[in-house]
Amino acid sequence: MNRARLSLLAAAALQGALSVQPASAHAPITTTVEFDREIVRVLDNHCVACHTDQGAAFPLITYEQTYRARWQIRQDALTRHMAPWAAVPGYGEFLNDNSLTQREVDFVSSWAESFGPRNNGAVDSGLANGAAPKPVQARGESTGWVQGMPDRLLALPAVAVTPQSSETVYRAIVDSQLKSERWLSGLAYRPADRRFIHFAVFTVQETGQWLASWTPWHGFLDLPEGLAFRLPAGAHIAAELHYYGATRPLTEHGSLGLYFSPRPSARPLAQQVLTAQPLDLQEDTNILALEPQLHAGVQSIEVAARKPDGTTQVLLYVRDIPLEWPTPYVLRRPVSLSKGTRLSVVEHYAANAPPPVGGVAVTLSSYQGEALPDGSAQAKAPTIAIRRFKLAGTVKSVDAANRRVVVAHGDIPGYMGAMTMGYAVGKQEDLARLAVGDHISSDVVVNDAGADLEKIEVTGR
């Protein structure tokens, strides 16, 4: 067979191979996962509490922001580095669980590996009449109160935060302004600047009673129906604020919302601290939350309950713990343990990290006695009561697009102390008359949806 014939046969074979497996100019999109549908829901549920324009991490609100960070998001999701949550599934169900489900991890991974499609093309190509729909994006930080408008708003004293590369803890004391004993069923905290605050703890200064812990993804306490903390007359609330990696000076002057119960607590609430020494329960006990005190080098913590019948229940198992994101673990339903149950905690440390004396301390929030009915642990039904108060202050900013103003005002008797706060404006014509620097008087109309300003009068410019 001569050389020319061999060349012809080789060319024919190559042509046949190419006809079976045609070459592709680029890898095709192989996923049906879209930013506008699946990815934006993942961002809303797990990410935007920190990843906003004024948050603790780079923003993930728009498609463009998320697309640029898609490979980092994929890696963090696969390694469970983000969203920050250390509790291992299968050991307790938690109300403030911020972890990604396996389905959500699959969504993020598939979307990133398939060039991050936005949607079916409608937004990118526009409509026939040239009017394109508004691009879909994550909702960002909520400006409302999750539990409805608080019964009382308190302003934290201004705290000057200085730049630090490591954790810095600041403390502030807030006067509750209570003239008589009240029962606290809920508490919420709204920081003025979210960029560097990772954690906050609130206690009663006079008694040391823990009230609530704040994290960016779960910023409130809402006790099961029938339970409440006692706040004595004249009580002060101590705030402990944890900042990480502040890069420039800032002033924190957040607000604290208190929610009161009309009745005393049906069961006395208690705190117990579990350490290396096992704890034997002297009464029937219902566990509401567990909060480990973290130490450098700790790799895992397990809290277990050995019951009188010999069975063991693991209440909490955490591992690969992000020390810069401490959190309580709030049980979705109280765990009832009978008298005689032995509680123990076991922790493991890195080889080069000696354990602290006494081991890890785990604070247990609980109530003793017979468990409350199941319905008591459900979310409280919203109320629709409307309250009116009088406000006098100075306009600091006007947001016409969202019909909101920021006002620096004095005390509002029966509602809140002096503070600078944003309000919705009920009528467009009232908003149109306002300018920065105006002195105003107004009605503050408060309901579960928020606080609106009505009957606004400009008293000076």
C-alpha positions as CSV (number, residue, x, y, z in Angstrom):
1,M,0.0,0.0,0.0
2,N,1.6,3.3,-1.1
3,R,2.0,6.4,1.0
4,A,-0.8,8.4,-0.8
5,R,-3.4,5.6,-0.1
6,L,-2.4,5.5,3.6
7,S,-2.9,9.3,3.8
8,L,-6.3,9.0,2.2
9,L,-7.4,6.3,4.7
10,A,-6.1,8.3,7.7
11,A,-8.0,11.4,6.5
12,A,-11.2,9.3,6.1
13,A,-10.8,7.8,9.6
14,L,-10.3,11.3,11.1
15,Q,-13.4,12.6,9.3
16,G,-15.5,9.8,10.6
17,A,-14.3,10.3,14.2
18,L,-15.2,14.0,14.0
19,S,-18.6,13.3,12.6
20,V,-19.4,11.1,15.7
21,Q,-18.0,13.5,18.3
22,P,-18.3,17.1,16.9
23,A,-16.0,19.6,18.5
24,S,-17.6,22.2,20.8
25,A,-16.5,25.8,20.9
26,H,-17.1,26.0,24.7
27,A,-18.6,23.9,27.4
28,P,-22.4,24.2,27.4
29,I,-24.6,25.3,30.3
30,T,-25.7,22.0,31.9
31,T,-27.8,23.1,34.8
32,T,-31.4,24.3,35.3
33,V,-30.4,26.2,38.4
34,E,-30.9,29.9,38.0
35,F,-29.9,32.9,40.0
36,D,-33.3,34.5,39.8
37,R,-35.0,31.4,41.2
38,E,-32.9,29.0,43.4
39,I,-29.7,31.1,44.2
40,V,-31.5,34.2,45.3
41,R,-33.5,32.1,47.8
42,V,-30.3,30.7,49.3
43,L,-28.9,34.2,49.6
44,D,-32.1,35.4,51.3
45,N,-32.2,32.6,53.8
46,H,-28.5,32.3,54.7
47,C,-26.3,35.0,53.4
48,V,-27.6,38.6,53.3
49,A,-27.6,39.0,57.1
50,C,-23.9,39.6,56.7
51,H,-23.3,40.0,53.0
52,T,-24.8,43.4,52.4
53,D,-23.4,46.7,51.3
54,Q,-23.1,47.7,55.0
55,G,-22.6,44.2,56.3
56,A,-19.8,42.2,57.9
57,A,-18.7,40.7,54.6
58,F,-18.6,41.4,50.8
59,P,-22.1,42.1,49.4
60,L,-24.1,39.3,47.7
61,I,-27.2,41.2,46.8
62,T,-27.1,41.6,43.0
63,Y,-26.5,39.0,40.3
64,E,-23.3,40.7,39.3
65,Q,-21.9,40.6,42.9
66,T,-22.8,37.0,43.3
67,Y,-21.5,36.0,39.9
68,R,-18.1,37.5,40.6
69,A,-17.8,35.5,43.9
70,R,-19.4,32.2,42.6
71,W,-16.2,30.1,43.0
72,Q,-15.6,31.3,46.6
73,I,-19.3,30.7,47.4
74,R,-19.1,27.2,45.9
75,Q,-16.0,26.3,47.9
76,D,-17.4,27.7,51.2
77,A,-20.6,25.8,50.7
78,L,-18.9,22.5,49.9
79,T,-16.5,22.8,52.9
80,R,-19.4,24.0,55.2
81,H,-17.3,27.1,56.0
82,M,-20.3,29.3,55.2
83,A,-22.9,29.9,56.3
84,P,-21.4,29.7,59.8
85,W,-23.0,26.9,61.8
86,A,-21.2,24.2,63.7
87,A,-24.0,21.9,64.9
88,V,-23.9,18.5,63.2
89,P,-27.3,17.4,61.7
90,G,-29.0,14.6,63.6
91,Y,-28.2,15.9,67.1
92,G,-31.0,18.2,68.0
93,E,-33.2,20.6,65.9
94,F,-32.5,24.3,66.4
95,L,-34.6,27.4,65.8
96,N,-31.6,29.5,64.7
97,D,-30.0,26.8,62.4
98,N,-28.2,28.7,59.7
99,S,-26.7,25.8,57.8
100,L,-27.2,25.0,54.1
101,T,-29.2,21.9,53.4
102,Q,-27.6,19.4,51.0
103,R,-30.0,20.4,48.3
104,E,-28.9,24.1,48.7
105,V,-25.2,23.0,48.5
106,D,-26.0,21.2,45.3
107,F,-27.8,24.2,43.9
108,V,-24.8,26.5,44.6
109,S,-22.3,24.0,43.3
110,S,-24.2,23.3,40.1
111,W,-24.8,27.0,39.4
112,A,-21.2,28.0,39.8
113,E,-19.9,25.1,37.7
114,S,-22.3,26.0,34.9
115,F,-21.2,29.6,34.4
116,G,-23.7,31.1,36.8
117,P,-26.8,31.5,34.6
118,R,-29.1,34.3,35.6
119,N,-32.5,33.2,34.3
120,N,-34.0,32.2,31.0
121,G,-32.7,35.3,29.3
122,A,-35.8,37.6,29.7
123,V,-33.9,40.1,31.8
124,D,-30.8,40.1,29.6
125,S,-32.6,40.4,26.3
126,G,-35.4,42.8,27.3
127,L,-39.0,42.7,26.2
128,A,-40.4,43.5,22.7
129,N,-41.6,46.9,23.8
130,G,-38.3,47.8,25.3
131,A,-39.5,47.8,28.9
132,A,-37.4,45.3,30.8
133,P,-38.5,43.9,34.1
134,K,-36.7,44.9,37.3
135,P,-33.7,42.6,37.8
136,V,-34.2,40.0,40.6
137,Q,-31.8,40.4,43.6
138,A,-31.5,39.3,47.2
139,R,-33.7,41.3,49.6
140,G,-30.8,42.6,51.7
141,E,-31.2,43.6,55.4
142,S,-34.8,43.8,56.7
143,T,-35.6,47.2,58.2
144,G,-38.5,45.9,60.3
145,W,-38.8,44.1,63.6
146,V,-39.3,40.4,63.2
147,Q,-41.7,40.2,66.2
148,G,-43.6,43.3,65.3
149,M,-43.1,46.7,66.9
150,P,-41.6,46.5,70.4
151,D,-43.6,47.5,73.5
152,R,-40.6,49.6,74.5
153,L,-37.6,50.9,72.5
154,L,-34.3,51.6,74.2
155,A,-31.2,53.3,72.7
156,L,-27.8,51.9,73.6
157,P,-25.3,54.5,74.7
158,A,-22.9,55.4,72.0
159,V,-19.9,53.1,71.9
160,A,-16.7,54.1,70.1
161,V,-15.2,51.1,68.3
162,T,-11.5,51.4,67.4
163,P,-9.8,49.5,64.5
164,Q,-8.5,46.1,65.6
165,S,-7.3,43.0,63.7
166,S,-8.7,40.7,66.4
167,E,-11.8,40.3,68.6
168,T,-12.7,43.4,70.7
169,V,-15.4,43.3,73.3
170,Y,-17.3,46.5,74.3
171,R,-19.8,46.9,77.1
172,A,-22.7,49.2,77.6
173,I,-25.5,49.6,80.2
174,V,-29.1,50.5,79.2
175,D,-31.7,51.8,81.7
176,S,-34.9,49.8,81.2
177,Q,-36.9,52.9,82.4
178,L,-39.2,50.5,84.3
179,K,-41.2,52.0,87.1
180,S,-42.6,48.7,88.2
181,E,-41.8,45.0,87.7
182,R,-42.4,43.6,84.2
183,W,-42.2,40.2,82.6
184,L,-40.1,40.0,79.4
185,S,-41.2,37.5,76.8
186,G,-39.0,38.7,73.9
187,L,-36.1,40.9,73.0
188,A,-34.6,42.1,69.7
189,Y,-31.4,44.1,68.9
190,R,-30.7,46.2,65.9
191,P,-27.1,47.4,65.6
192,A,-26.6,50.8,63.9
193,D,-23.6,49.5,62.0
194,R,-23.5,45.8,61.1
195,R,-20.1,45.7,59.3
196,F,-18.0,44.3,62.1
197,I,-20.3,43.1,64.9
198,H,-20.5,39.3,65.1
199,F,-22.1,38.6,68.4
200,A,-23.9,40.3,71.3
201,V,-25.1,39.1,74.8
202,F,-27.7,40.8,76.9
203,T,-28.1,40.2,80.7
204,V,-29.9,41.9,83.6
205,Q,-27.2,43.9,85.4
206,E,-28.8,43.5,88.9
207,T,-29.3,39.7,88.8
208,G,-26.9,38.4,86.1
209,Q,-29.9,36.7,84.4
210,W,-29.1,36.0,80.7
211,L,-31.8,37.4,78.5
212,A,-30.7,36.9,74.9
213,S,-27.8,36.4,72.5
214,W,-27.7,38.1,69.1
215,T,-26.1,36.9,65.8
216,P,-26.5,38.5,62.4
217,W,-28.7,35.6,61.2
218,H,-30.9,35.4,64.4
219,G,-31.2,38.7,66.1
220,F,-34.0,38.2,68.6
221,L,-35.3,36.2,71.5
222,D,-39.0,34.9,71.5
223,L,-39.8,32.7,74.5
224,P,-42.4,30.0,74.2
225,E,-45.9,31.1,75.1
226,G,-46.3,31.2,78.9
227,L,-42.7,31.8,79.7
228,A,-41.1,35.2,80.6
229,F,-38.1,36.7,82.4
230,R,-38.7,38.8,85.4
231,L,-37.4,42.4,85.1
232,P,-37.4,44.2,88.4
233,A,-38.3,47.9,88.6
234,G,-35.3,50.1,87.8
235,A,-33.5,47.2,86.1
236,H,-30.6,47.9,83.8
237,I,-29.7,45.7,80.8
238,A,-26.0,45.0,80.2
239,A,-24.9,44.7,76.6
240,E,-21.7,42.9,75.6
241,L,-20.8,43.6,72.0
242,H,-18.2,41.5,70.1
243,Y,-16.5,43.1,67.2
244,Y,-14.1,41.4,64.8
245,G,-11.6,43.0,62.4
246,A,-12.8,46.7,62.5
247,T,-10.8,48.5,59.8
248,R,-11.8,52.0,60.8
249,P,-13.3,53.9,63.7
250,L,-17.0,53.8,64.1
251,T,-19.7,54.6,66.6
252,E,-22.2,52.0,67.6
253,H,-25.6,53.3,69.0
254,G,-28.0,50.5,68.2
255,S,-31.5,50.0,69.5
256,L,-33.0,47.4,71.8
257,G,-36.7,46.3,71.6
258,L,-38.5,44.8,74.6
259,Y,-41.6,42.7,74.4
260,F,-43.7,42.3,77.6
261,S,-46.0,39.5,78.7
262,P,-49.2,40.6,80.4
263,R,-48.8,37.7,82.9
264,P,-46.0,36.3,85.1
265,S,-44.1,33.3,83.8
266,A,-46.0,30.0,84.1
267,R,-42.7,28.3,85.1
268,P,-39.6,29.9,86.7
269,L,-36.7,30.2,84.2
270,A,-33.3,29.1,85.3
271,Q,-29.7,28.9,84.1
272,Q,-27.2,26.1,84.9
273,V,-23.6,25.9,83.8
274,L,-22.3,22.6,82.7
275,T,-18.5,22.0,82.9
276,A,-16.2,19.0,83.0
277,Q,-18.0,17.8,86.2
278,P,-21.2,16.0,85.3
279,L,-24.5,17.6,86.4
280,D,-27.3,15.5,88.0
281,L,-30.7,17.1,87.6
282,Q,-32.5,17.5,90.9
283,E,-35.9,18.2,89.2
284,D,-37.7,17.5,86.0
285,T,-36.1,20.0,83.6
286,N,-36.9,21.4,80.1
287,I,-33.9,22.6,78.1
288,L,-34.5,25.7,75.9
289,A,-31.0,26.6,74.7
290,L,-27.4,25.7,75.0
291,E,-24.5,28.2,74.7
292,P,-20.9,26.9,74.8
293,Q,-18.1,29.2,75.8
294,L,-15.5,28.8,73.1
295,H,-11.8,28.6,73.5
296,A,-8.9,28.7,71.0
297,G,-8.1,25.2,69.7
298,V,-11.4,23.6,70.5
299,Q,-12.4,21.2,67.6
300,S,-15.6,19.6,68.9
301,I,-18.1,19.7,71.8
302,E,-20.7,17.2,72.7
303,V,-23.4,17.6,75.3
304,A,-25.2,14.4,76.3
305,A,-28.0,13.4,78.7
306,R,-27.9,10.0,80.3
307,K,-31.4,9.2,81.5
308,P,-32.5,7.2,84.5
309,D,-33.5,4.3,82.2
310,G,-29.9,4.0,80.9
311,T,-30.5,5.5,77.5
312,T,-28.4,8.5,76.3
313,Q,-29.6,11.4,74.2
314,V,-27.1,13.8,72.6
315,L,-28.4,17.3,73.0
316,L,-25.7,19.1,71.0
317,Y,-22.7,18.0,68.9
318,V,-20.6,20.7,67.2
319,R,-17.4,20.4,65.3
320,D,-15.2,22.6,63.0
321,I,-16.3,25.5,65.2
322,P,-15.8,29.0,63.7
323,L,-14.5,30.9,66.8
324,E,-15.2,34.2,65.2
325,W,-18.9,33.4,65.0
326,P,-20.1,32.3,68.5
327,T,-23.8,31.5,68.8
328,P,-26.3,30.0,71.2
329,Y,-28.1,26.8,70.0
330,V,-31.8,27.5,70.5
331,L,-33.9,24.3,70.5
332,R,-36.8,24.3,68.2
333,R,-38.8,22.6,70.9
334,P,-37.8,22.3,74.6
335,V,-36.2,19.0,75.4
336,S,-37.8,17.5,78.5
337,L,-35.5,15.5,80.9
338,S,-36.6,13.7,84.0
339,K,-35.2,14.1,87.5
340,G,-32.0,12.0,87.9
341,T,-30.7,12.6,84.4
342,R,-27.0,13.1,84.3
343,L,-25.7,15.8,81.9
344,S,-22.1,15.8,80.7
345,V,-19.9,17.6,78.2
346,V,-16.9,16.2,76.3
347,E,-14.7,18.4,74.1
348,H,-11.7,17.7,71.9
349,Y,-8.8,20.1,71.2
350,A,-6.1,20.4,68.6
351,A,-2.8,18.7,69.5
352,N,-1.0,22.0,70.2
353,A,-3.9,23.6,72.1
354,P,-4.0,22.8,75.8
355,P,-7.6,22.7,77.2
356,P,-8.6,25.4,79.7
357,V,-8.8,24.5,83.4
358,G,-12.2,23.1,84.0
359,G,-12.9,22.5,80.3
360,V,-15.6,24.2,78.2
361,A,-18.5,25.8,80.1
362,V,-21.9,25.3,78.5
363,T,-24.7,27.5,79.8
364,L,-28.1,25.8,79.8
365,S,-31.3,27.9,79.7
366,S,-34.3,25.9,81.0
367,Y,-37.4,25.8,83.2
368,Q,-38.2,23.2,85.8
369,G,-41.3,21.2,86.4
370,E,-43.9,19.7,84.1
371,A,-43.4,20.5,80.5
372,L,-45.8,23.2,79.1
373,P,-48.3,22.0,76.4
374,D,-47.0,21.7,72.9
375,G,-49.0,24.6,71.7
376,S,-47.2,26.8,74.2
377,A,-44.0,26.5,72.2
378,Q,-45.5,27.8,69.0
379,A,-45.0,31.3,67.8
380,K,-47.3,33.9,69.4
381,A,-50.2,35.1,67.3
382,P,-49.7,38.7,66.1
383,T,-51.8,41.5,67.7
384,I,-53.3,44.4,65.8
385,A,-53.3,47.0,68.6
386,I,-52.6,50.5,67.4
387,R,-50.9,53.0,69.6
388,R,-50.3,56.8,69.1
389,F,-47.5,58.9,70.6
390,K,-46.2,62.5,70.0
391,L,-42.8,63.2,68.5
392,A,-40.7,66.3,68.2
393,G,-37.3,66.3,66.5
394,T,-35.1,67.2,63.6
395,V,-35.0,65.6,60.1
396,K,-31.6,64.1,59.4
397,S,-32.3,62.5,56.0
398,V,-35.2,62.0,53.5
399,D,-35.6,58.9,51.4
400,A,-38.4,59.8,48.9
401,A,-38.1,56.6,46.9
402,N,-38.9,54.5,50.0
403,R,-41.1,57.1,51.8
404,R,-38.9,57.1,54.9
405,V,-37.2,59.8,57.0
406,V,-34.6,59.6,59.7
407,V,-35.4,61.8,62.7
408,A,-33.3,62.8,65.8
409,H,-35.9,63.2,68.5
410,G,-36.2,63.6,72.2
411,D,-38.1,61.2,74.6
412,I,-41.4,59.8,73.5
413,P,-43.2,59.3,76.8
414,G,-44.5,55.8,77.2
415,Y,-42.8,54.5,74.0
416,M,-39.0,55.2,73.8
417,G,-36.2,57.4,75.0
418,A,-34.3,59.9,72.9
419,M,-32.7,58.5,69.8
420,T,-32.1,58.9,66.0
421,M,-34.3,56.5,64.1
422,G,-35.9,55.9,60.7
423,Y,-39.7,56.1,60.2
424,A,-42.1,55.4,57.4
425,V,-44.2,58.4,56.3
426,G,-47.8,57.7,55.9
427,K,-48.7,60.3,53.3
428,Q,-46.7,61.3,50.2
429,E,-47.7,65.0,50.5
430,D,-46.2,65.1,54.1
431,L,-42.9,63.6,52.7
432,A,-42.8,66.2,49.9
433,R,-42.7,69.1,52.3
434,L,-39.8,67.8,54.4
435,A,-36.1,68.7,54.0
436,V,-33.0,67.9,56.0
437,G,-32.7,70.2,59.0
438,D,-36.4,70.7,59.4
439,H,-37.8,70.8,63.0
440,I,-41.0,68.8,63.1
441,S,-43.7,67.6,65.4
442,S,-45.7,64.5,64.4
443,D,-47.9,61.7,65.6
444,V,-46.1,58.3,65.8
445,V,-48.6,55.5,64.9
446,V,-47.3,52.2,66.1
447,N,-48.7,48.7,65.2
448,D,-47.2,45.3,64.5
449,A,-46.0,46.3,61.0
450,G,-43.9,49.2,62.3
451,A,-44.1,52.9,63.2
452,D,-45.4,55.5,60.8
453,L,-45.4,59.3,61.1
454,E,-48.7,61.1,60.5
455,K,-49.9,64.7,60.9
456,I,-46.4,66.0,60.3
457,E,-45.9,69.8,61.0
458,V,-42.8,71.7,60.2
459,T,-42.1,73.9,63.2
460,G,-38.9,75.5,62.1
461,R,-36.2,75.5,59.4
